[in-house]
Amino acid sequence: LISRSDALALDADDGLRVFRERFLIDQGLVYLDGNSLGPLGVGVDERLRSVVRDEWGSRLIRGWDEGWLSLPVSVGDRLGSLVGAAPGQVVVADSTTVCFYKLLCAALDLRPDRRVIVTDRNNFPTDRYVVEGVAAARGLEVVWLDGVGVDEVREAMAGSETAVLTLSHVSYRTAAIADMAEINRVAHAAGALALWDVSHSAGVLPVALDSSGTDLAVGCTYKYLNGGPGAPAFMYARHELLPSVRQPIWGWLGRRDPFAMEFGYEPAEGVTALLSGTPPVLSLAAVDEGVRVVAEAGVEAVRAKSVALGEFTIALADEQLSELGFAVASPRDPARRGSHVAVAHADAKALCASLADRAVITDFRTPNLIRLGLSPLVTRFVDVWDGVSALRELAPMGD
Ligand SMILES: Cc1ncc(COP(=O)(O)O)c(C=O)c1O
């Protein structure tokens, strides 16, 4: 049996353990929800205080020329290095939902003669709703996949009129990883563009936006990038597409020479054209610090610990939970699994609430999943052990 001391021994051996000290964490809490909202970094706390007092408080309007205006692109470049994007292709702005809307519309405008958007029935709700809304507004058809395997995708696209294929790289439900490079090839062979949501992979597993041939992508910064609640999302558009990408929200900060205040919209050069309005400076500063910490640890090292935590979680779940009506709902192959482990149980909702009452924070996803989020810079093996043990204690005994 795996004991608590085994977990402590793994923690003692963990090359990333010092990173936990870089976060402000309530030590009485077992936090297994960094896949939803990452913790507060010490550097983020300090940077926010400094931006508020020294920049906003003292520089006031001068701050725009002293660096604020370039934050969407400079933070985008730094973030890009974590998702395999060379500089000049990523900006940080708006919510994931709005970024997704902008890039979906831009992609459709690049395939004006095609009438179909392909996506997955289990894609994250906001992506599905935006797809539905855009399809309704433009009179397009949506083809819903029942899974994101390469063969399913190929079948749905065969001889198709598909303009855009859009999927999540890592499933928010099961953490299953889609084969980005192969699916991009399938999309391109069918003449379609591929738009990815990398919210559940950015900062926690290697993402190869450039080398996988991805056309467009969006992602959150408040999960594994620890940018804070409501932090702006990011958009990626591959270099070759940038000159022809036209996003639909033509605001002044996406315009060439915005302070000329001229009549008529002309997009700015490059990735700046994806912007619309005033950047959220405080949140961008937080994202900048969150990204720096992940970059310092290195995505490969973060991924190695994420895999080790995932394997440990599944071994514990098999040992302690399987006889109590739980089933592991995430892929068992670590190469196919992102950084959370979902366990299914008929009473998942009530169990998740009871865990929270015992200061074990996980989350529930309807109808029957508890997600155990593994955030490698802060999650310890002992947190997983304590979380799974609490779940075992709370679960009703089987028949
Ligand atoms: C895959 C995915 N996309 C988008 C979002 C959220 O979008 P927004 O930041 O606009 O609320 C989430 C949030 O959990 C998500 O998991």
The ligand as an SDF file (V2000), in Angstrom:
LIG
                    3D

 16 16  0  0  0  0  0  0  0  0999 V2000
  -10.9090   25.1760  -22.4510 C   0  0  0  0  0  0  0  0  0  0  0  0
  -11.4150   26.4500  -21.8350 C   0  0  0  0  0  0  0  0  0  0  0  0
  -11.6960   27.4940  -22.6240 N   0  0  0  0  0  0  0  0  0  0  0  0
  -12.1640   28.6560  -22.1060 C   0  0  0  0  0  0  0  0  0  0  0  0
  -12.3560   28.8040  -20.7470 C   0  0  0  0  0  0  0  0  0  0  0  0
  -12.8870   30.0420  -20.1290 C   0  0  0  0  0  0  0  0  0  0  0  0
  -13.1080   31.1260  -20.9630 O   0  0  0  0  0  0  0  0  0  0  0  0
  -13.1370   32.5730  -20.3100 P   0  0  0  0  0  0  0  0  0  0  0  0
  -11.7440   32.8610  -19.8140 O   0  0  0  0  0  0  0  0  0  0  0  0
  -13.5950   33.4820  -21.3710 O   0  0  0  0  0  0  0  0  0  0  0  0
  -14.1000   32.5370  -19.1610 O   0  0  0  0  0  0  0  0  0  0  0  0
  -12.0510   27.7370  -19.8930 C   0  0  0  0  0  0  0  0  0  0  0  0
  -12.2640   27.8940  -18.4390 C   0  0  0  0  0  0  0  0  0  0  0  0
  -12.1220   27.0150  -17.6470 O   0  0  0  0  0  0  0  0  0  0  0  0
  -11.5830   26.5400  -20.4600 C   0  0  0  0  0  0  0  0  0  0  0  0
  -11.3130   25.4910  -19.6720 O   0  0  0  0  0  0  0  0  0  0  0  0
  1  2  1  0
  2  3  1  0
  2 15  2  0
  3  4  2  0
  4  5  1  0
  5  6  1  0
  5 12  2  0
  6  7  1  0
  7  8  1  0
  8  9  2  0
  8 10  1  0
  8 11  1  0
 12 13  1  0
 12 15  1  0
 13 14  2  0
 15 16  1  0
M  END
$$$$
